């Protein structure tokens, strides 16, 4: 069972779920694109934490969302298509 709330988007009833997207940015040139994509989904973001790991030359970002599954999947997919970016999603079973 998932924690869900009702979200109406364009007149459609959609189930919202709590998810975390973990992002590792290995290519610094992709950082601006990552931020642009996250900005597109800002209405679903509960919180975000970014950690620059300078010793490894990477950045680690965790994004907590309350969103329909399609929005979470789309965001994760867009991020994963960027050069030097890995994204994985975990959805809460509540």
TORPA-4810 file (N, C-alpha, C, O; in nm, 3 decimals):
<nodes>
NODE_1_0.084_-0.117_0.000_0.000_0.000_0.000_0.089_0.124_0.000_0.184_0.132_0.078_X
NODE_2_0.060_0.218_-0.084_0.137_0.341_-0.095_0.065_0.455_-0.026_-0.057_0.461_-0.023_X
NODE_3_0.146_0.547_0.031_0.087_0.671_0.080_0.039_0.745_-0.043_0.116_0.769_-0.136_X
NODE_4_-0.086_0.780_-0.044_-0.134_0.849_-0.163_-0.230_0.960_-0.126_-0.305_0.951_-0.029_X
NODE_5_-0.225_1.064_-0.204_-0.320_1.173_-0.194_-0.371_1.198_-0.334_-0.311_1.156_-0.432_X
NODE_6_-0.480_1.265_-0.342_-0.537_1.291_-0.473_-0.480_1.419_-0.531_-0.479_1.523_-0.465_X
NODE_7_-0.434_1.412_-0.654_-0.384_1.530_-0.725_-0.466_1.542_-0.852_-0.479_1.445_-0.928_X
NODE_8_-0.519_1.659_-0.876_-0.591_1.683_-1.000_-0.502_1.764_-1.092_-0.461_1.876_-1.058_X
NODE_9_-0.472_1.708_-1.207_-0.388_1.776_-1.305_-0.460_1.770_-1.438_-0.488_1.662_-1.490_X
NODE_10_-0.492_1.887_-1.493_-0.564_1.895_-1.620_-0.695_1.817_-1.613_-0.736_1.753_-1.711_X
NODE_11_-0.762_1.821_-1.496_-0.891_1.757_-1.482_-0.885_1.607_-1.458_-0.989_1.543_-1.446_X
NODE_12_-0.766_1.548_-1.451_-0.753_1.405_-1.429_-0.726_1.375_-1.283_-0.657_1.452_-1.215_X
NODE_13_-0.780_1.266_-1.233_-0.754_1.223_-1.096_-0.633_1.130_-1.099_-0.633_1.028_-1.168_X
NODE_14_-0.528_1.167_-1.024_-0.406_1.088_-1.023_-0.367_1.059_-0.879_-0.389_1.141_-0.790_X
NODE_15_-0.308_0.942_-0.855_-0.260_0.906_-0.722_-0.119_0.958_-0.704_-0.034_0.943_-0.791_X
NODE_16_-0.095_1.020_-0.590_0.035_1.075_-0.557_0.107_0.981_-0.462_0.045_0.923_-0.372_X
NODE_17_0.238_0.965_-0.481_0.320_0.877_-0.396_0.443_0.952_-0.348_0.491_1.044_-0.413_X
NODE_18_0.492_0.911_-0.233_0.614_0.969_-0.180_0.733_0.889_-0.234_0.738_0.767_-0.218_X
NODE_19_0.827_0.959_-0.297_0.942_0.895_-0.359_1.068_0.975_-0.331_1.063_1.095_-0.301_X
NODE_20_1.181_0.908_-0.342_1.312_0.972_-0.333_1.388_0.939_-0.461_1.397_0.823_-0.500_X
NODE_21_1.442_1.040_-0.525_1.529_1.019_-0.640_1.671_1.051_-0.595_1.699_1.162_-0.550_X
NODE_22_1.761_0.954_-0.609_1.902_0.973_-0.578_1.974_0.998_-0.709_1.961_0.921_-0.804_X
NODE_23_2.051_1.105_-0.712_2.118_1.148_-0.836_2.267_1.162_-0.809_2.308_1.222_-0.710_X
NODE_24_2.348_1.106_-0.898_2.492_1.126_-0.892_2.534_1.195_-1.021_2.509_1.144_-1.131_X
NODE_25_2.597_1.312_-1.006_2.642_1.390_-1.120_2.794_1.375_-1.129_2.868_1.425_-1.044_X
NODE_26_2.840_1.305_-1.234_2.983_1.283_-1.255_3.042_1.384_-1.352_3.162_1.409_-1.350_X
NODE_27_2.958_1.441_-1.437_3.003_1.538_-1.537_2.952_1.676_-1.496_2.833_1.705_-1.507_X
NODE_28_3.043_1.761_-1.449_3.005_1.892_-1.399_2.930_1.976_-1.502_2.850_2.062_-1.466_X
NODE_29_2.955_1.951_-1.629_2.887_2.026_-1.735_2.737_1.997_-1.740_2.661_2.074_-1.798_X
NODE_30_2.694_1.887_-1.680_2.552_1.851_-1.678_2.477_1.912_-1.560_2.355_1.899_-1.553_X
NODE_31_2.547_1.977_-1.469_2.484_2.030_-1.347_2.372_2.130_-1.379_2.267_2.125_-1.316_X
NODE_32_2.394_2.219_-1.474_2.291_2.318_-1.508_2.166_2.250_-1.564_2.054_2.289_-1.532_X
NODE_33_2.185_2.148_-1.647_2.071_2.075_-1.704_1.994_2.001_-1.595_1.871_1.995_-1.598_X
NODE_34_2.066_1.944_-1.498_2.001_1.876_-1.386_1.912_1.976_-1.312_1.796_1.947_-1.283_X
NODE_35_1.965_2.093_-1.281_1.887_2.194_-1.209_1.766_2.242_-1.290_1.660_2.267_-1.232_X
NODE_36_1.781_2.256_-1.421_1.667_2.297_-1.505_1.556_2.192_-1.501_1.438_2.227_-1.489_X
NODE_37_1.594_2.066_-1.511_1.494_1.958_-1.509_1.425_1.953_-1.372_1.303_1.939_-1.365_X
NODE_38_1.502_1.963_-1.264_1.442_1.963_-1.131_1.346_2.082_-1.115_1.242_2.069_-1.050_X
NODE_39_1.380_2.194_-1.173_1.294_2.312_-1.167_1.159_2.287_-1.236_1.056_2.338_-1.191_X
NODE_40_1.160_2.210_-1.343_1.035_2.177_-1.415_0.937_2.102_-1.326_0.815_2.113_-1.343_X
NODE_41_0.988_2.025_-1.230_0.905_1.940_-1.144_0.894_1.997_-1.002_0.859_1.924_-0.909_X
NODE_42_0.923_2.124_-0.985_0.929_2.186_-0.853_0.800_2.175_-0.774_0.804_2.173_-0.651_X
NODE_43_0.684_2.168_-0.841_0.558_2.163_-0.768_0.543_2.033_-0.689_0.461_2.026_-0.597_X
NODE_44_0.620_1.930_-0.723_0.613_1.802_-0.654_0.722_1.784_-0.549_0.716_1.690_-0.469_X
NODE_45_0.821_1.871_-0.547_0.938_1.852_-0.460_0.905_1.896_-0.317_0.862_2.008_-0.293_X
NODE_46_0.928_1.803_-0.224_0.912_1.831_-0.081_1.042_1.889_-0.027_1.041_1.985_0.051_X
NODE_47_1.154_1.830_-0.068_1.283_1.876_-0.021_1.395_1.822_-0.109_1.377_1.727_-0.185_X
NODE_48_1.510_1.887_-0.096_1.624_1.851_-0.179_1.752_1.874_-0.099_1.764_1.973_-0.027_X
NODE_49_1.846_1.781_-0.112_1.975_1.795_-0.046_2.085_1.765_-0.147_2.082_1.661_-0.213_X
NODE_50_2.180_1.854_-0.159_2.292_1.834_-0.250_2.423_1.831_-0.173_2.445_1.914_-0.085_X
NODE_51_2.509_1.737_-0.207_2.638_1.724_-0.141_2.748_1.719_-0.246_2.753_1.625_-0.326_X
NODE_52_2.835_1.820_-0.249_2.950_1.811_-0.339_3.057_1.723_-0.275_3.102_1.751_-0.164_X
NODE_53_3.097_1.619_-0.344_3.200_1.528_-0.293_3.327_1.557_-0.372_3.357_1.488_-0.470_X
NODE_54_3.398_1.656_-0.330_3.513_1.709_-0.406_3.626_1.607_-0.423_3.692_1.606_-0.527_X
NODE_55_3.647_1.523_-0.323_3.755_1.424_-0.333_3.733_1.327_-0.449_3.829_1.275_-0.506_X
NODE_56_3.607_1.302_-0.484_3.573_1.211_-0.593_3.530_1.285_-0.719_3.505_1.224_-0.823_X
NODE_57_3.522_1.417_-0.710_3.482_1.501_-0.823_3.341_1.469_-0.873_3.316_1.464_-0.994_X
NODE_58_3.248_1.447_-0.779_3.108_1.420_-0.812_3.018_1.503_-0.720_3.064_1.559_-0.620_X
NODE_59_2.892_1.511_-0.755_2.790_1.571_-0.669_2.681_1.468_-0.648_2.645_1.394_-0.740_X
NODE_60_2.627_1.464_-0.526_2.522_1.371_-0.490_2.400_1.453_-0.450_2.410_1.543_-0.366_X
NODE_61_2.286_1.423_-0.510_2.163_1.498_-0.482_2.053_1.399_-0.446_2.035_1.297_-0.514_X
NODE_62_1.979_1.428_-0.339_1.859_1.352_-0.304_1.740_1.445_-0.316_1.741_1.556_-0.262_X
NODE_63_1.638_1.399_-0.385_1.517_1.479_-0.404_1.397_1.397_-0.354_1.372_1.287_-0.402_X
NODE_64_1.324_1.453_-0.257_1.205_1.388_-0.204_1.084_1.452_-0.269_1.071_1.575_-0.274_X
NODE_65_0.995_1.367_-0.321_0.879_1.416_-0.396_0.750_1.353_-0.346_0.750_1.242_-0.294_X
NODE_66_0.642_1.424_-0.362_0.506_1.372_-0.346_0.440_1.397_-0.480_0.394_1.508_-0.508_X
NODE_67_0.435_1.293_-0.564_0.395_1.312_-0.703_0.333_1.185_-0.760_0.354_1.076_-0.706_X
NODE_68_0.258_1.199_-0.869_0.210_1.080_-0.941_0.329_0.999_-0.993_0.434_1.055_-1.025_X
NODE_69_0.312_0.869_-1.002_0.419_0.782_-1.049_0.472_0.822_-1.186_0.592_0.810_-1.210_X
NODE_70_0.386_0.868_-1.275_0.430_0.908_-1.409_0.527_1.027_-1.403_0.623_1.033_-1.480_X
NODE_71_0.500_1.121_-1.312_0.588_1.237_-1.300_0.725_1.197_-1.245_0.828_1.246_-1.291_X
NODE_72_0.725_1.108_-1.146_0.851_1.061_-1.088_0.932_0.986_-1.192_1.053_1.008_-1.205_X
NODE_73_0.867_0.899_-1.267_0.935_0.822_-1.372_0.990_0.913_-1.481_1.102_0.893_-1.528_X
NODE_74_0.912_1.011_-1.521_0.956_1.104_-1.625_1.077_1.184_-1.579_1.173_1.200_-1.654_X
NODE_75_1.073_1.233_-1.456_1.185_1.309_-1.403_1.311_1.223_-1.396_1.418_1.264_-1.442_X
NODE_76_1.299_1.105_-1.340_1.414_1.015_-1.328_1.470_0.979_-1.465_1.592_0.973_-1.483_X
NODE_77_1.383_0.953_-1.561_1.426_0.920_-1.696_1.499_1.034_-1.764_1.602_1.012_-1.828_X
NODE_78_1.447_1.155_-1.750_1.512_1.272_-1.810_1.651_1.294_-1.750_1.746_1.324_-1.822_X
NODE_79_1.662_1.277_-1.619_1.791_1.294_-1.553_1.890_1.187_-1.599_2.006_1.218_-1.626_X
NODE_80_1.845_1.064_-1.606_1.931_0.953_-1.645_1.981_0.961_-1.788_2.081_0.898_-1.823_X
NODE_81_1.914_1.038_-1.872_1.957_1.053_-2.012_2.068_1.156_-2.028_2.129_1.165_-2.134_X
NODE_82_2.095_1.233_-1.924_2.200_1.334_-1.931_2.338_1.268_-1.922_2.357_1.169_-1.852_X
NODE_83_2.433_1.326_-1.993_2.570_1.275_-1.993_2.630_1.287_-1.852_2.628_1.394_-1.791_X
NODE_84_2.681_1.175_-1.801_2.747_1.176_-1.671_2.655_1.186_-1.552_2.699_1.223_-1.443_X
NODE_85_2.526_1.152_-1.571_2.429_1.159_-1.462_2.363_1.022_-1.444_2.319_0.960_-1.541_X
NODE_86_2.356_0.975_-1.319_2.285_0.853_-1.284_2.171_0.889_-1.190_2.188_0.972_-1.101_X
NODE_87_2.055_0.827_-1.208_1.940_0.855_-1.122_1.867_0.724_-1.092_1.842_0.644_-1.181_X
NODE_88_1.835_0.705_-0.965_1.758_0.588_-0.919_1.646_0.636_-0.830_1.660_0.734_-0.757_X
NODE_89_1.533_0.566_-0.836_1.414_0.606_-0.760_1.373_0.498_-0.661_1.380_0.379_-0.689_X
NODE_90_1.332_0.544_-0.543_1.277_0.457_-0.441_1.141_0.515_-0.403_1.132_0.633_-0.368_X
NODE_91_1.036_0.433_-0.408_0.902_0.478_-0.372_0.862_0.412_-0.244_0.877_0.290_-0.228_X
NODE_92_0.809_0.490_-0.150_0.771_0.440_-0.018_0.651_0.348_-0.027_0.554_0.377_-0.097_X
NODE_93_0.659_0.238_0.045_0.543_0.149_0.061_0.486_0.179_0.198_0.531_0.124_0.299_X
NODE_94_0.386_0.266_0.201_0.326_0.309_0.327_0.184_0.263_0.338_0.118_0.291_0.439_X
</nodes>
